[in-house]
Amino acid sequence: MKAKKNKKPAEQKPVAVSPSGKRDESFFELVYDIVRQIPKGRVTSYGAIAKCLGTKLSARMVGWAMHGAHDPRIKVPAHRVVNRNGMLSGKHHFGEHDEMQRLLEKEKIKVVDDQIQDFAKVFWDPSAEII
């Protein structure tokens, strides 16, 4: 009789829930894949991610994906995604009031009054950068 090996339980992949309440693993995972490619010291916007995915009118869905990106198992640098004007519009999804700003400043991105300074200079366009 063979001894049974203790198998580790399979890690469950976090499942995102869209605004409609439907499980939407594929779109959210595509968003997370792009966000993971944003270099340190750079930021992008919800709309730029949507455009890169070929769904330029889906910036709000990208926002919903980012809302779920704070699960530490996902490992997504959500602080690098801002609105089209460089505002830290998602900052309320971070634990502490200034955590998003603190993470950006740690990467040498200057933020004043929830606005990224020199936004054009630090903006990363995934459509141009991802091949």
ABEGO torsion letter per residue (X at the ends): XBBBBBBBBBBBBBBBBBAAGBBBAAAAAAAAAAAAABBBGBBBBAAAAAAAAGBAAAAAAAAAAAAAAABAAAGBBAAABBBAAGBBAAAAABABAAAAAAAAAAAGBBBBGGBBBGAAAABBBAAAABX
